[in-house]
Amino acid sequence: MAPEIRRDDPRASDLCLLMTRHAEEMHADTPPESNHMLGADELAASGIDFFVMRVADRPVAMGAVKTLSGDHAEIKSMHVLREYRGQGLARLMLDHLIGHARRKGFRRLSLETGAQPGFAAARALYEGAGFVECPAFAPYRPDPNSVFLTMALHAPGGR
């Protein structure tokens, strides 16, 4: 069955496993002062568009686009359940988030991810999609445990 991505409420009860696994992985490799993960209530806030990928109606991945300013957005809380990794689902979710940001008119899309070896696959995914390293952007500060990435967006059709 093909994966389906749609907007969802991050507080939905069937997302507990996804949220729990994401939190466990973020806390396992990242010191508390460097952990910028958002919880379900924070992801439900205004200015954040939250998406869930389902396979056979089971939530297997999530990601969000958070508005930083009128033309700048950030990817937050992108996660794929480990038993579904290696199938290209992370790239599908990333492409969806990039497309969503473009359709909303953002001109720049950025993200923060870990500098630790456990985040190497995520960094490779983002760089493979066209993200490049950049300085810390608001609301972040330089942090040896963080890597900051960004990409310029163009409207659909190349404008």
Order of alpha helices (4+ residues) and beta strands (2+ residues): beta-alpha-alpha-beta-beta-beta-alpha-beta-alpha-beta-beta
